[in-house]
Amino acid sequence: MKSLQNKSILVTGSCGTIGSELVRQLLEEDFRIKKLIALDIDETGIFFQEQRFISENRASFYVQDIKDRNGLVEKCQGVDVIFHTAAMKHVGLCEKSPDQAIQTNILAVENIIYAAKLSCVEVVIFTSSDKAVNPTNVMGTSKLMGERIFTAANSYKSKKTTIFASTRFGNVLGSSGSVIPIFFNQISKGGPVTLTDEKMTRFVMSVSQAVKLVIHSSLIAKGGEVFITKMPVINIKDLALSMIEILSKQNQIDQNIKIELIGSKPGEKLFEELMTSEELNRSIELNDYFIVLPAFREIYKNISYQYSNTITDKVERLYVSNTQKALTVDEIKTFLITNKLISKPNEDSTVRFWPGDK
């Protein structure tokens, strides 16, 4: 697929961080789409999203539970491209309600696949997570299963086959559950800023960057791939120091704010993995992505995995955050300011709760 021009697009989870930015970019930037259908289970969120785009004739907004297969089939009629962003994403809540995580992150993915095939959708993109790599919790395991199901959905042979592919990226700074709001509130109240470990590193990107790459992946997907977006790396301590410098100048706060080490939480990784050693052997590198090809290639032998801007088809180094050069404090400050990530959060909490904390 060369472009989204004159295409009908459906976005699930349209009120979430990624979903709402997808809706914004598809309607406000120069994609010249024909129609957009936005679905979310959040009634209040979908109401205000519709109000924001009330004058946009191409857009329709619906309350829709992705666990309702019949409802999805109805909404997918005439759709060309689906961006599936709806999911349970909070690690702690998935751990406490694993049945709900399974229904939403696994069984509902099957509903998306079923509805897309029945409606002859051209391309479906599943948004995954770094937590799907060597998962240590229910949330990560459910997202990994979602990736596997999406890849396997391409094994069905027919003349008109829907392309299913996944995108996997790290921390989207400023998204729901991001550490930035917590640090902001801690600094604003004079500290301390709590760190789990000084050596902790993470891949990061802005919401806008993440969505641009999700959209681009829909244009080059062949079927069954996992697109791993290339991202800068930050040390979490340096993120805290950067925010302390920015906010102390903006709000005339004492810059000598204490940083307190509280230890790693259960299941929390010291560094971030976006690729396993097994996936390394079946990955290729492009300018903006690493692409993990399906493991059982014999099943997908009719798919030609040829891409422009290929750097190498033999990736030799794992893509993990502790082996990549991290941004400096000044570079992090520039990243935060450029992407307008320093703003007062909606919530004033200074604590992140994990399973077992209360």
C-alpha positions in Angstrom: 0.0 0.0 0.0 1.6 3.2 -1.1 -0.5 5.8 0.8 -3.6 6.3 3.0 -5.1 8.6 0.4 -8.8 7.9 -0.1 -8.7 5.0 2.4 -11.2 4.3 5.1 -9.4 4.0 8.5 -10.6 2.4 11.7 -8.8 3.1 15.1 -9.6 1.1 18.2 -8.8 2.6 21.5 -9.1 6.0 20.0 -9.2 7.8 23.3 -5.9 6.4 24.5 -2.5 8.1 24.2 -1.6 6.5 20.9 -5.1 6.2 19.6 -6.0 9.8 20.1 -2.8 11.0 18.4 -3.5 8.6 15.5 -6.9 10.2 15.1 -5.4 13.7 15.3 -2.7 13.0 12.7 -5.0 11.2 10.3 -7.5 14.0 10.4 -5.3 17.1 10.7 -2.2 16.2 8.7 -1.9 15.7 5.0 -2.9 12.0 4.6 -6.1 12.9 2.7 -8.0 9.9 4.0 -11.6 9.2 2.9 -13.1 8.3 6.2 -12.1 7.7 9.9 -14.0 5.5 12.4 -12.9 5.9 16.0 -13.8 3.3 18.6 -13.4 3.3 22.3 -15.1 1.8 25.4 -14.6 5.1 27.2 -18.0 6.8 26.8 -16.9 10.2 28.2 -13.6 10.1 26.2 -15.4 9.3 22.9 -17.9 12.1 23.6 -15.2 14.8 24.0 -13.2 13.4 21.1 -16.3 13.7 18.9 -16.8 17.3 20.1 -13.2 18.2 19.2 -13.8 17.0 15.6 -17.4 18.0 15.4 -16.9 19.9 12.1 -14.9 17.0 10.5 -17.3 15.3 8.1 -14.9 12.4 7.5 -15.0 11.2 11.1 -17.4 9.0 13.0 -17.1 8.1 16.7 -18.6 5.2 18.5 -18.6 3.5 21.9 -17.5 0.0 21.1 -16.1 -2.8 23.3 -13.6 -4.8 21.3 -14.7 -7.9 23.1 -18.0 -7.7 21.2 -17.2 -9.6 18.0 -20.5 -8.8 16.2 -20.1 -5.1 16.9 -16.6 -5.1 15.5 -17.8 -6.9 12.3 -20.4 -4.2 11.8 -18.0 -1.3 12.3 -15.4 -2.9 9.9 -17.6 -2.9 6.9 -16.0 -0.9 4.1 -12.8 -0.3 6.1 -9.4 -0.5 4.3 -7.0 -0.1 7.3 -7.2 -0.8 11.0 -4.9 0.5 13.7 -5.5 -1.6 16.8 -4.4 0.3 19.8 -7.1 -0.7 22.4 -5.6 -2.8 25.2 -5.1 -3.2 28.9 -1.7 -1.6 29.4 -1.1 -1.1 33.1 1.1 -3.9 34.5 -0.3 -3.8 38.0 -4.0 -3.9 36.9 -3.3 -6.8 34.5 -1.6 -8.7 37.3 -4.6 -8.3 39.6 -7.2 -9.0 36.9 -5.5 -11.5 34.6 -8.9 -12.7 33.3 -9.6 -9.3 32.0 -6.2 -8.9 30.4 -6.7 -12.2 28.6 -10.1 -11.2 27.3 -8.9 -7.8 26.1 -5.3 -8.4 25.0 -5.7 -11.9 23.5 -9.3 -12.9 22.8 -10.3 -9.5 21.5 -7.3 -9.5 19.2 -8.9 -12.6 17.7 -12.1 -10.6 17.3 -10.1 -7.9 15.4 -8.6 -10.5 13.1 -12.0 -12.2 12.5 -13.7 -8.9 11.7 -10.9 -7.7 9.4 -10.8 -10.9 7.4 -14.6 -11.1 7.1 -14.6 -7.4 5.8 -11.6 -7.9 3.5 -9.6 -5.1 5.2 -6.3 -4.5 3.4 -4.0 -3.9 6.4 -4.2 -4.2 10.2 -1.5 -2.9 12.5 -1.3 -4.1 16.1 0.5 -1.8 18.6 2.6 -3.9 21.0 5.1 -3.1 23.8 8.7 -3.7 24.9 7.1 -5.7 27.7 6.3 -8.4 25.2 10.1 -9.3 25.0 11.0 -11.9 27.6 7.9 -11.0 29.6 7.9 -11.0 33.3 4.2 -10.2 33.9 0.7 -10.9 32.7 0.5 -7.7 30.6 3.8 -8.4 28.7 2.8 -12.1 28.1 -0.6 -11.1 26.8 1.0 -8.6 24.4 3.4 -11.2 23.2 0.5 -13.5 22.5 -1.2 -10.7 20.6 1.9 -10.4 18.4 2.1 -14.1 17.8 -1.6 -14.3 16.8 -1.2 -11.4 14.4 1.7 -13.0 12.7 -0.1 -16.4 12.5 -3.2 -14.6 11.0 -1.1 -14.3 7.7 -0.8 -18.0 7.3 -4.2 -18.3 5.8 -3.9 -18.7 2.0 -6.5 -16.9 -0.2 -6.5 -14.7 -3.3 -7.5 -11.6 -1.2 -5.5 -11.8 2.0 -5.5 -9.2 4.7 -2.0 -8.1 5.9 -1.5 -8.3 9.6 1.6 -6.8 11.3 2.7 -5.6 14.7 4.7 -2.6 15.9 6.7 -2.8 19.1 8.2 0.3 20.8 9.4 1.4 24.2 8.4 4.1 26.5 6.2 6.8 25.0 7.1 9.8 27.1 4.0 11.7 28.2 1.7 8.8 27.7 -0.6 7.4 30.4 1.5 5.7 33.0 4.7 7.5 32.0 7.2 8.4 34.8 7.2 12.0 33.7 4.0 13.1 35.5 5.3 11.4 38.7 8.6 13.2 38.5 6.9 16.5 37.7 4.7 16.2 40.8 7.6 15.1 43.0 9.8 18.0 41.9 7.0 20.6 42.2 6.4 19.6 45.8 10.1 19.9 46.6 11.1 16.2 46.3 12.4 13.7 46.9 12.4 12.2 43.4 12.3 8.5 43.7 14.4 6.2 41.5 14.4 2.4 41.6 18.0 2.1 40.3 20.6 4.6 39.1 21.7 2.3 36.3 18.2 1.9 34.8 17.9 2.7 31.1 14.9 3.0 28.8 14.2 3.5 25.1 12.0 6.6 24.7 10.1 8.5 22.1 7.4 11.1 21.9 3.7 10.2 21.2 3.9 12.1 17.8 7.0 10.2 16.8 5.5 6.8 17.8 2.4 7.4 15.8 4.2 8.6 12.7 6.1 5.3 12.7 3.0 3.2 13.3 1.3 4.9 10.3 4.4 4.4 8.1 4.6 0.7 9.0 1.1 0.2 7.6 2.4 1.4 4.2 5.3 -1.1 4.0 4.0 -4.1 5.9 4.1 -7.4 3.9 2.4 -9.6 6.5 3.5 -11.2 9.8 6.3 -8.8 10.7 7.1 -7.1 14.0 8.3 -3.6 13.4 10.7 -2.4 16.1 11.0 1.3 16.1 14.5 2.8 16.5 14.6 5.2 19.5 17.0 7.2 21.6 18.0 5.8 25.1 17.9 7.6 28.4 19.2 6.9 31.8 16.3 7.4 34.2 18.5 9.2 36.7 19.5 11.7 33.9 15.8 12.1 33.1 15.2 13.1 36.7 18.2 15.5 36.7 16.9 17.1 33.4 13.5 17.7 34.8 14.8 19.1 38.0 16.9 21.6 36.0 14.0 22.6 33.7 11.3 22.9 36.5 13.6 24.7 39.0 14.2 27.4 36.4 10.5 27.6 35.2 9.0 27.6 38.7 11.8 29.0 40.8 12.2 25.8 42.8 15.3 25.0 44.7 17.4 22.9 42.4 19.0 20.9 45.2 16.2 18.3 45.2 17.1 15.0 46.8 17.0 11.9 44.6 16.1 8.8 46.7 16.8 5.2 45.7 13.9 2.9 46.5 14.9 -0.3 44.8 13.5 -2.2 41.8 9.9 -3.3 41.9 8.9 -6.9 41.3 9.3 -7.9 37.7 10.9 -4.5 36.8 13.8 -4.8 34.4 17.1 -2.8 34.8 17.3 -2.3 31.1 14.8 -2.5 28.2 14.8 -5.2 25.6 13.1 -4.7 22.2 14.5 -7.9 20.6 15.4 -11.4 21.8 18.5 -13.4 20.8 16.2 -15.8 18.9 14.6 -12.9 17.0 18.1 -11.5 16.1 18.6 -14.4 13.7 15.5 -13.5 11.7 15.7 -9.7 11.7 16.6 -7.1 9.1 17.5 -3.4 9.7 15.9 -0.4 7.9 16.6 3.3 8.4 13.8 3.7 11.0 13.2 0.1 12.1 14.4 -3.3 12.9 12.0 -5.8 11.4 11.5 -9.3 12.9 10.3 -11.7 10.3 8.1 -14.7 11.1 9.9 -17.7 12.6 8.1 -20.4 10.5 9.1 -19.0 7.1 7.9 -22.0 5.2 4.3 -21.1 6.1 4.9 -17.6 4.7 7.0 -18.5 1.7 4.5 -16.7 -0.7 5.3 -13.4 1.0 8.2 -11.4 -0.4 10.0 -9.5 2.4 11.7 -6.9 0.3 11.9 -3.3 1.6 13.5 -0.1 0.3 16.0 1.6 2.6 17.3 -1.8 3.9 20.6 -1.4 5.7 21.3 -5.1 6.4 19.5 -8.4 6.4 21.9 -9.8 9.0 21.5 -7.9 12.3 24.4 -8.9 14.6 23.6 -7.0 17.8 20.6 -7.2 20.1 18.6 -4.0 20.4 18.6 -3.5 24.2 18.9 -0.2 26.0 22.0 -0.9 28.1 24.2 -1.4 24.9 23.1 1.8 23.2 24.6 5.2 23.7 22.4 7.2 26.1 21.4 10.9 25.6 23.2 13.4 27.8 21.3 15.5 30.4 21.4 18.5 28.0 20.1 16.3 25.1 17.3 15.0 27.3 16.3 18.6 28.2 16.2 19.5 24.5 14.1 16.4 23.8 11.6 17.2 26.6 11.2 20.9 25.6 11.1 20.2 21.8 8.3 17.6 22.3 6.4 19.8 24.9 6.6 17.0 27.5 6.9 19.3 30.5 3.5 20.3 31.6 1.3 20.0 34.7 -0.2 16.5 34.8 -4.0 16.0 35.3 -3.2 13.9 38.4 -1.2 15.2 41.4 0.1 11.8 42.5 3.7 11.4 43.5 3.7 7.6 43.8 3.4 4.7 41.4 1.7 1.7 42.9 2.7 -1.8 42.0 1.1 -5.2 42.8 1.5 -5.8 46.5 2.0 -2.2 47.4 -1.4 -2.0 49.1 
